[in-house]
Amino acid sequence: MSKVINKLLIVVLTSIMLLPCSAKSVINVSYNGEKMQLEQQPQKIEGTVLLPLRSLSQFLGYKVNWNSETKQIDIIEGGTSIRLVIDSDKAEVNGKEVKLNVPAQVIEETTYVPLRFVGEALNLDVVWDGKTQTVNLEGKYTLDEENKELLVRTTEGKKF
């Protein structure tokens, strides 16, 4: 009887230890150093991080239009214009065609696009931290709260 209990205990303990490995990891998103609360969870599919397009765009102040007949999404703000079609690996950014490494896709009624495309199309600096599973987005302008100065992101780094 004790052999059966020992084997059962080993099976239970092994299962418990493997549970965290099989759990889906949470991807965090921050913008200019502050954690973003998106309505939908970012996804990681085949090594590519996909972000929920509507909630991210609206958080950043962009207007989002959806055409259900053509499955087309338009994102507009000031001088920026982005057009996507679901399941297409091409997009139009300010009148120029751009290729996506993964097509825009619908997951659980939400449109997702690749992180790399988001950064390039919305002029954001993007850093992926694999250890913490965090996407760090940084806009062109950042407020340095401590010094009360506006930082401008350039190719050479931040400047006052």
N, C-alpha and C positions, 0 to 999 in steps of 0.2 A: 504494500500500500504506500509506503514512504517513497518508493521509486516513482510511482505514478504522480504523487504530489510534487516531488522534486522536478520531474519533467514538465508538469503543468506550470510550476513556478518559473522555470526557465523560459518557457514559451511566453508567458505573460510579461516577464521582465524584458525579453527581447522585443516584443511588440511595443511596449511602452517606450523603449529607447529609440525605436525606428520611427515613431509617430512624428517627432519634430522634423525629421528629414523629409517626410512626405508632405508636410503641411505647406500650403502656398505662402510664399514670402510676401510681405507687404512692401510695396514700393512707395516711398515718401517723396513729396515734391515740395521744394522751397523756391520762393521768388525773392530775390534781393535779400537773402538771409532769413526770411520769415517763412515758416511752414504754411503751405497752402492747404485749404480744406476744399478739395474737389468733390463734387457730388458722386462721381464714379471713381473706382479704384483703377490706377494705371495697370497695364498688363505687360507681361514679358512673354513674348512668343518667339520661339526659336532663336533666342539670344538677342532679340530686338525689343526695346522698351517702347510701348505704344501708350500715348496719352489720350484721355477723353477730350475731343476737340471742342465741343460746345462749352463745357464748364471752364476749361482752361482759357479759351478765347474771351468769354464773358468776364472772367476774373480779371483779365488784362485790359478790359475796356473795349473790346472789339464787338461789332454788331454781327450776328450770325443769322443767315437766311438759309432755309432748307426748301428745296423743290422736290416733293415726293415723286412726281411723275418722272423726272429726269435723274433722280437720285443725286442731285447736284447741291453742293454747299458753297455759299459765298460768305467770305469773312471780309469785313470792310472797317477801316478806321483811318481817317485822315487821308494820307497819300498811299496807304497800303491796301491792296486788293488781292485776295486769294480765292481761287476757285478750285474745288475738288469734286470728283465724281466717285461714288462708292465703288469699290472693287477695281479701281483704275490705279496703275502705278505712275500716272502722270498727273500733275497739277499745274495751275497757272498762277504765277506770283508776279503781280504788277505787269501783266501782259506777256511775261516770258514763261515758256514751258520748262517745268522742272520735273525730274524723274525721282520717284520715291523708291527707297530700297525695299519697302513693303507697301502694298496697296492700302489705301484708306479702306477700312472695313468696319462693319457693324458687329458689335459683340453685345449681346443682351440689350438690344435697342439703343445702343450708344455708338456713335462714330468714333473710331480710334485712328490716330495717325502716328507715324514713327517720330520718336523724339528728335532725331537729327533734322527732319523736315521742319518740325516746330521751331527749332532754334534758328535755322536758316531763313525760313519764311517770315518769322516775327522779329528778326534781328535781335535775337537773344544769345547771350553767351551760355553754353550748356556744358555742365560737368556732371558725369555719372560717377558716383561713389559706390563701387560694387560691394565693399565691406558693409556699409550701412544701408545698402539698397536705396540710395537717395539720389534724386535728380535735382541738381542745383541750377536754377535758371536765373540769369542776371540781365536786367534790362539795360538799355543804353545809359540811362540816368539812375543813379543810386544816391540816396541821401545818407550821409555819414551822420548818424544821430548824435554821436558823442561830440563831434566838432561842429555840428550844424552847418555842414558844407555839402554842396552838390558835387558828386563825383561823376565824371563822364567816362564811359568805357571807350577806349580806343584800341587800335591794334598793338600799341606799346604798353597797354595796361591802363589803370585808373589814373585820372588827373583831376586836380581841383579846378 
